[in-house]
Amino acid sequence: MGKRKKSSRKPAPVRQKVPLDTAFTCLFCHHDKSVTVRLDRKEGVAHLVCRVCDQRYQSKVNHLTEAVDIYSEWIDAADAAQREEQAPSRPVASTSRPAPAPASMEDSEEED
């Protein structure tokens, strides 16, 4: 024997989907809402452009990609580029031998 249904049960409230941002702050010029992301799903490419400093970024997209994903990829790419630039380059290995002196034009004329 089962329990009787209550007739006064109300349907669950519908949650409204909060839209994600499409305009962001630029990393380089720090202007609010100056960076816009345009997704071209047909071509599979996203374009990110700052209207103030004209900074650009391009990335591949799929059907799940949103504008905020492209913005976060741009941040990661900028951080990686900055790390590469600041990384100390290894010095070229040197030997203890002195470098040979270059032959001058006078020496080659005397030998003839």
Contacts in CASP RR format, 6 or more apart in sequence:
PFRMAT RR
TARGET T0000
AUTHOR 0000-0000-0000
METHOD contacts of the structure
MODEL  1
MGKRKKSSRKPAPVRQKVPLDTAFTCLFCHHDKSVTVRLDRKEGVAHLVC
RVCDQRYQSKVNHLTEAVDIYSEWIDAADAAQREEQAPSRPVASTSRPAP
APASMEDSEEED
20 66 0 8 1.000
20 67 0 8 1.000
20 68 0 8 1.000
21 67 0 8 1.000
21 68 0 8 1.000
22 36 0 8 1.000
22 37 0 8 1.000
22 67 0 8 1.000
23 33 0 8 1.000
23 34 0 8 1.000
23 35 0 8 1.000
23 36 0 8 1.000
24 33 0 8 1.000
24 35 0 8 1.000
24 37 0 8 1.000
24 68 0 8 1.000
24 71 0 8 1.000
25 31 0 8 1.000
25 32 0 8 1.000
25 33 0 8 1.000
25 34 0 8 1.000
25 35 0 8 1.000
26 34 0 8 1.000
26 35 0 8 1.000
26 50 0 8 1.000
26 52 0 8 1.000
26 53 0 8 1.000
26 55 0 8 1.000
27 55 0 8 1.000
27 74 0 8 1.000
27 75 0 8 1.000
27 78 0 8 1.000
28 50 0 8 1.000
28 53 0 8 1.000
28 55 0 8 1.000
29 50 0 8 1.000
29 52 0 8 1.000
29 53 0 8 1.000
29 55 0 8 1.000
31 50 0 8 1.000
31 52 0 8 1.000
31 53 0 8 1.000
34 50 0 8 1.000
34 51 0 8 1.000
34 52 0 8 1.000
34 53 0 8 1.000
35 48 0 8 1.000
35 49 0 8 1.000
35 50 0 8 1.000
35 51 0 8 1.000
35 55 0 8 1.000
35 71 0 8 1.000
36 48 0 8 1.000
36 49 0 8 1.000
36 51 0 8 1.000
37 46 0 8 1.000
37 47 0 8 1.000
37 48 0 8 1.000
37 67 0 8 1.000
37 70 0 8 1.000
37 71 0 8 1.000
38 46 0 8 1.000
38 47 0 8 1.000
38 48 0 8 1.000
38 49 0 8 1.000
39 46 0 8 1.000
39 61 0 8 1.000
39 65 0 8 1.000
39 66 0 8 1.000
39 67 0 8 1.000
39 70 0 8 1.000
40 46 0 8 1.000
40 47 0 8 1.000
40 61 0 8 1.000
41 61 0 8 1.000
41 63 0 8 1.000
44 60 0 8 1.000
44 61 0 8 1.000
44 62 0 8 1.000
45 58 0 8 1.000
45 59 0 8 1.000
45 60 0 8 1.000
45 61 0 8 1.000
46 58 0 8 1.000
46 59 0 8 1.000
46 60 0 8 1.000
46 61 0 8 1.000
46 65 0 8 1.000
46 67 0 8 1.000
46 70 0 8 1.000
47 56 0 8 1.000
47 57 0 8 1.000
47 58 0 8 1.000
48 56 0 8 1.000
48 57 0 8 1.000
48 58 0 8 1.000
48 59 0 8 1.000
48 70 0 8 1.000
48 71 0 8 1.000
48 74 0 8 1.000
49 55 0 8 1.000
49 56 0 8 1.000
50 56 0 8 1.000
57 70 0 8 1.000
57 73 0 8 1.000
57 74 0 8 1.000
57 77 0 8 1.000
59 70 0 8 1.000
59 73 0 8 1.000
59 74 0 8 1.000
61 70 0 8 1.000
END
